[in-house]
Amino acid sequence: MKKRAKILLVDDDEDFVEATKAILETRPYEVIVASNGDEGLRKAREEKPDLILLDVIMPVKNGFSAAEQLKRDPELAKIPTLMLTAFAVKGVQSSIPVSRGFALETEDYIDKPVSPEELLARVERYLKKG
Amino acid sequence: MKEKILLVDDDPDILDAISMILQSQGYQVVTARDGVEGLASLRAEKPALMILDLLMPKMDGFAACKELQDPRWAKYRDIPILILTSVREEASRRRYELETGLELDVDDYVEKPVSPDILLERVGRLIKKKEKA
């Protein structure tokens, strides 16, 4: 039997986490949760997930800083990372400047709120690529 | 002595070079090395213009711009902000929108490297605009 895909969900909004976890668990996915960027990075290292859903706005360490650290780490950089944002994403994807000499290229941006179908479709698409 | 300009950048070479360019035209220059120092200087020095880098340690330029939207900074809001950065304008605006849901509210945006002439022209324009207001 194929191993279940492991998804790391990093978001400080408990209601969103609960709802999203429930949606993801309708599929054979194992869901791990972290509530800020630091915890997310730690769990990414420990659990080696197959995909990361990362909120942009969080306390302690925001999604951009966490994603920068993920993408700088050769071990973690290959994990597809989808950014969750409460502000509508429009237009073409462009790299986001996060620090001197580092522009962030994550796999995708997902607008909140997102329908269950859309969320699952995106997750599935990047799991397949990985 | 001409107007006072606050220059915020974490790169000491940029601080030196831009200070020299501005001082050559008689402007007074105050410098800061990150957003925290920059906002403190803004309060203390009340400059005629702030030139702000975006990517800096501690508090970066994005966070400084966001902080300035807070009502307690209302009386400093008439100080024009010129962003001076090596990051492309479109990419910066996009990041700010994703993070805050707001448009980056700055008076001008200049990409590094910039020639002294162009920088001085843009600085002069903003200072004139402020005097008229």
Interface residues (C-beta under 8 A of the other chain):
Chain A: V56 I57 N62 F64 M83 T85 A86 F87 V89 G91 S94 S95 I96 P97 V98 S99 R100 A103 Y109
Chain B: D10 L54 L55 V87 R88 E90 A91 S92 R94 R95 E97 L98 E99 T100 G101
